[in-house]
């Protein structure tokens, strides 16, 4: 997650959508006062090499604590100080930043066809070796954690200004270059975060009707919002 005061944008990071790679690209245009949440150590090294900047300013400033917020977190025995984290939701970001920042900054995220996302996750988790087929992998549970709707929503509704598609990150870079009035084009790094070996089969070959139905149920809100199809 990035909050850039320099360019007045909030990047909301979703899961299995090249979020870390896009975060590394955006880090290159960030300034010393911007908020960048930590990423995996290997990815952090790559970010430093590409952008010259690392995680910074992600602890919530003490001035933004309210008595109710502090009491709530102490009562739940959560550690203070509070901090922004990679997949923090729009709901929480909105609660934690000043209202004028939330209202005026350009808020955006990336989403991916759920069918492609689950096939990618299947191979990334070695599901072909552990389960032998994707249906048993999906039934094993945990896939709802990769539904990103609640990350870019607040009060149950999408809360970002733009949802870029993973399938067209080139357009996202071009659009952000224009919107943010960048001096140089925004470019994706050649480094690929969380990269694994290329999968052997695509959606059409791997997913059967039972798997398709389960994915439609888990990601129903994404399908309705973005119109993705099999």
N, C-alpha and C positions, 0 to 999 in steps of 0.2 A: 504494500500500500504506500502511496506517495501523496503528500499534500504539499504542493508547490506554491509558496507565496510569491516566488519570483515570477512565475507564469500564470498564477491564479487558476490552478486546476487541482482536482482530486482524482487520483487513479485508484479505483476499487478493484482489488485483485481477486479473481475467481480461481477455481481449481481445474487443473488439466486443460488450460486454455493458452499455454505459452505465456502465462502471467509473469513468471520470473524473467524470461528473456525480454519481454516488453518492459518490465521494470528496469532492467539493466539499460535498455535503450533510453528510457526516460531519465534515468539517473544522470546521463551525460549533460542534460540541460538544466539540472537543478542547481540551486544556490546554497550558501551556507546556512540559511535560516529555514530551509525546507525540511519537511519530515519524511524520512525514509525508514521503513521498518526493516528489521534484519531478515536475511535469507540464509540458506544453507552455506556452510563455510566455503565449500568448493565454488559455489556460485558467487559468494561474496568476493573471493579472490579474483574471479573473472570480472566482476563489476568494477573493482578497483583498477584492473588493468585496462578495461574499456572506457570507463567513465571518470576514473580518478576520484571517485566519491564512494563512501560506504554508508552503512546504516547510521542515522544521526537524528537527534532531537525527538526521539519517539516516546520519551516519557511525558506524560501529561503534566503541563506546568501546574505548580501548586496553586496559582491564582485562579485556576479553573475548577478547583474543588469546591463543592458546596457541602454544607453540614449533612444534608440528606445522603449525598453520594458517598461521603466518607463513612458515615454510620452504616450504610448499606453494605459496603465492601468489608468493613471491619467485622460486622455481624456475621458475614459469610466466611470469615477467616481467609479472605483473599489478600494477597500481598499488596502493600503500598510501596512505592507510588504506582499508580495506574500507568499503563503503557499502551500505545497503539501497537498492533500486531499484524502480520501479513494478510490474513483473510478476515480482517475486522469488517463488520457489516455497516451498511449505510445508516442503519438505525443507531448504532453506537457512535459512529463518526459524527452524525448530526447532533447527538447529545453532548459530545465532548468538545466540539469546536464552537467558536463564537458564531452566533446566528448570521452575521453579515458575511462570514466566510462561506458558510454552507449555502447561503442564498445566491451569492454572486460568483463563486468559483465554478468553472466548467467541470462537471462530474461525468466520468465515463468508465466503462468496463469492457471486458471481452467475454463473449459467450460462444459456445461451440455446439454443433449438432450432437445431441445426447447419444445417438447411436455410435458416432465416431468416437466420442469421448469414452464410452464404456469399452469399446474394442481396444482403444489405446491403453486404458487402465488395465484391461485384462492381460495384455502382454507386459505392461510395465510391472505388474505384480506377479509375473510368471504364472498366471492363471492356467495357461495351457499345460504347464508341467504339474501344477498342484491339483488341478481339478479335471483336466482332460477335455472339458467342454465349457462353453461360456454360460450355458443355462445353470449349471451347478454353481459356477462362480457367482452369478447374480443372486441365486437363492441363498448363498452363503451370507448375504447381508453386508451392510456397510456402504452400499452404493448411494444411499440417500445422502451421505455426507458429501457427495460430489455433485449434488444439486446446488447450483450457485444462486438460485432465485432469491433466497433469503439473505444472501450477501449484498446484492444490489437493490434490495427492497427496504422500505421503511413503512411501518404500519400496514404491511401486507401488500403494498403496491410498489412498482419500480420507482426508484428515487434518483436515478442517474439521468443526465441529459442525453446520453448517447450510449447505446450498446453496439460496439463494433463486433463483427463476426470474425471468429478465428480463421475462417476460410478466406478472408480477404484482409489480412494484416497490412498488405501493401497500401490499400486504400486508407486504412486507419492512420498509417504514418503520413500519407499525403494530406489527409484531412486535418490532422493535428498540427502539421507544419503550417498550414494556412490559418487555422483557428487561433493558434498560439503566437502567430506572427514570428516564427523562428527564423533566425538569420541563415541557418543551414538546414537542409532536409533531415527530418528524423529518420533514422535507419535502424533496422534490427541488427543486432550483433551476429557475427558468424557463429559465435559460441551458442550452443543449444543446451539450456538448463535441463536437468533431469533427463538427459538423453539416454535412450536404451536402443537395443538392436531393432532394426526395422521389422515390423510385424510381418507374418507370413501370409495372412489372409485379411481381406477387408470385410466390411459390414455385410455385403451381399452373400459372401461365402460362409461367414461365421455364424450369423444370427438366424435362428429358426423362429417359427411363429410364437412359441412360448416365450422366448427371450425378448422378442420385439414387444410383446404385450406387457411384460414386466417393466421394460424400459419406458414404455408409454405411460405406465402408471406412476413410476417414480418421478419422471420428469414432465408430468402433465402441464405444469404451469409454464415451463420453457417452451413446450410445443405450442401451447395456445398463444403465448406472447410473440414468438418469433416465426411461427409457421414452418418449423423444420419438418422434413419428411424423410422417410426411409429411402 
